[in-house]
Amino acid sequence: MKLNMKRFEFKRLRTRIPALIVLLGCFTVIAATADYSQMSVRASTSHVTNKKTIVLDAGHGGTDSGAVGINGELEKNINLAIVRDLSDMLTLSGFNVVLTRDSDISIHDEGVKGTREQKVSDMKNRLDIINKYGDCLFLSIHQNKFTEPEYFGAQIFYTANNPDNRMIAQIMQDNFKTIQPGNDRQIKQEGDELYLFKNTKIPAVLIECGFLSNPDDAANLSDAAYQRKVAYTIYNGILTYLTSKPANNAGRTEISASSIPENSGDITSSGQ
């Protein structure tokens, strides 16, 4: 389907304004709740035009459900819930945020028939969105699954296409340890297996937030409050990466994770 980006972005803004207002108000309140209440980040609220655009990709969508959790949850919905929360946080910090999808859809071209053909078209359109914004940061959100249920925890994948990719992946992997005790998984470099990543040179990582085949991970990732923790963990990683770049260090104010509301989201998840 041909994408009308202006209409797409306006529709998203219109439907998310109430949640953004709630989240904005709560960002000013310091609440001593949640196990990540001591975390803080430096978010720039000035010189916004100097920031990279952040392109967020909620993996799968539409008839492509992705992985199905041990609890029946669908990966595509968990991905979208996390991306929406993350988008709100980044938007409130002044970033220009672009989503490859903001609803339960495949973005293949109209008229394309067949599961494989639709998937190919969908991936090409996602790549077109990434390339449209040039000098951006790209994050693709997914959930993992394996045949054995004991494997758990987030793992970050990257390619060698951009020299910053390994650093971003390591920052994200380290950050996930704050909400996933015992997660000793390591970042992993991929070759040509990841279509979106092998075809772009911008900074980019793929984030597998946990294993839907693990009962604890599946239960956590299906919970809206935990999804917000995951979103904040990624948000913090983005800011850590950007503050390591000299051009992004100006005009920063402190934002605490404890100010994120427990009910800022408006989506109920059901899995990839």
N, C-alpha and C positions, 0 to 999 in steps of 0.2 A: 504494500500500500504506500502511496505517496504521502510523505509526512509534512503537514503544515505546522512548522515549528512554532510560529507565533500563536496560532490557535491552541496548540498543545500546551505551551507555557502559560497562556492566559487561563485555560481551563484548570491547570494544576494550581495556579495562584488562587483562583476563585474558590476552589474546594478546600484549600488548606489554610485560608486566612484565619478561621476560628482557632485552629490548633496552634498556629504561629503566635497569635495574641496571647494564648494561655502560656505557651512556652516562654515567650518574651517576658511576661510578668514574673514567671517563676525563676528566670535567670537572675533576678535581682534579690532573691530571697536565699539566705544561707540556712539550709536545713541539715541537721546532724542525723541523717538517715542514710540507709543503704551501705553496703560494705565497701563502696568506692567513694565515700564522702570525703576522704582526705586527699583525693586526687585533685590536682588543679592544672590548668593549662594557660598559656598566654595566647589570647586571641586578638588579632589586630582588628580594630574598628575604625581605623582611618587609613587613608591611602588605598582604598579598596580597589581602585582601578589598576593598581600595580600587582594585584594578586592573580595567580593562575585561575582559570576556570576549572572547576572540579566536575568531571563527568562521572556519574554513578550509574552502574549497570546492575540491575536486579536480574540475575540469571534466570533463564527459561521464561515461561509465561504462556498463556493460552492453553492450547492442547498439549504443550510440552510442560509437564508437571515437574520434571527433574526427578530427584530422588524422593521416594516415599518413606517416611519415618517409620520406625518400629511401632509408633503410636498412631500411625495413619496420617500424620501431618504431611502436607505437600511442600517440598522445598521452595517452589516458585513463590508461595505466599509468605514464607519466612523471609526469603530474600527481599521481597518488596517491602515488608514491614520494617526491616532494618534500614533499607535504603531511604524510606520516607522519614524515619526518625533522624537519620544522619543528615539528610537534606535540610530538615528544619534547623538543626543545630548549626550547620554551615551557613545557611541563609541568614540566621540571626547574627552571625559573626561577620556578615557583609560579603560573603563569597558569592560569586556567580556560579550557580549550581545547575547542571543540565542532567536530566534523567533519560536513559535510553527507553524506559517505559515507566509509567506512573499508574498502571492498572493491570489487570490480569489479561494481558493480550500478547500475542506474537506480533512483531512488527514486520512481517513479510509483506511483499507487494500484493496488491489486490489481484485476484485471478490465478494466483499460483496454487496448483493442486499437488497433493501428495505430501506426506509427512517429511520426507527427506528434502524435497524441493522447497517446502516452506521453511525448514530449518536453515537451509543454505541462504535463502533470500533474507531471512531474519538476521542472520549473522552479518551479511553484507550491509544491511541497513544500519545495524549497530556500528559497524566500522565507519560508515559514512558520517554518522553523528560525531564519532570521536574525531575524525579527520577534519570535520567542519570547523572545529574550535582550535585546531593547531596546537599552540603552546599551552596545553592543559595537563592536568593530572587525572589519570584514569584508574578507577577502582571497580573491579567486578566482584560482586558479592554472591557467594554460593554456600552450599552445605555439602558435607562429605557423606559417604556411605561405604560400608565394607561388609563382607560376609560374616565376619566375627564381631560380636557385640562389645568386646572389651576395649576396642580402640576408641579413643576420645580426644577431644581438644582441637583447637584451631590450628591450621597450618597455612602458611602463605607461600604462594608460587610466583615466580618471576622469570623473565627472560633476560638475556644479555643485550637486548636491543638498545637499552639506554643505561648509561653508567650509574644513574641514581636508583635503578630498580632494586638492586641488592640491599642498599641502605634502607629504602622504604620498607621492603619485606622484613628486614631484621627489626626495625622499629615496631612494626605491627605485631610481629611474633612476640617480642618482649612485652608489649603492652597487654596482650591477651593473657599473660601469666598472672596479671593482677586480678582477673576475674575467673581464671581457670587454674586453681591450685593443682599442682602435680602434672601440668601439661609441659612435657619436655620435648615436644615435637620441634623439628628444625625446619628452617626455610628450605625450599627446594627450587633449583633452577630447572626450567623446562626448555625444550628445543622448539620444534615446529608443531608440537601437539596442540598448542593454544592458538587458534586462528586469529582472534582479535589482537593478540599480543605479538605474534610474529609479523603482523602486517602494519605495525605502527612503531614509531621511534620515540614517542613521548614517554615520560615516566608513568609506569603502569604496574599494578600487581593484581593477582587474583587471590581473594581471601575466602578460604574455606573455614567457616566459623565454628564448625564442630561436626560430629558424626551423628546423623539421624538414625544410624544402626545401633547407637549406644543409648540405653534407656535414660540415663541422666542427662546426656546432651540433648536428646530428643525432647525430653520434658522441659528443660531450660529454654531451648530455642523456640519452643511453642508458646512460651510465656511472654506477654507484652512487656513486663518490667525488665526481664532479662534481655529482651531484644533491644531495649533502650540502653542497657549497659553495654551491649555489644556495639551499638551505634556510637556511644560515647567513647569507647575504647578506640574505635577507628578514627573518630573525630580528633581525639588526643594525638593519635599517631600522625595524622595529617599535619597538625599544627607543629608537632615536634620536628617533622621533616622540613616544613616550610621555614621554621625559625632557624634551621641550620643553614639556610641560604641567606647571605648578607642582605640581599635586596628586600627581604620580607620581614626585617626586624623592627621597622619603624612603627611607632604609635600603638603600643599594646596595652590592653587592660586585662585584669585578672578575671577569669570566669571559673567558678567552682562547679564540679560535677554534682555536688550535693544540691544545686539549685535546679536540676532537671526534674520536672514533675513526674509523679508516678502515673499520671493519666494523660500524657501529652499526645499520645497517638490515637488514631481513630480507625485502626484497621485490626480486624481479628484474623490471625494467621491460621493456615491449615497446611504447611510444608513446601520441596524443589520441583 
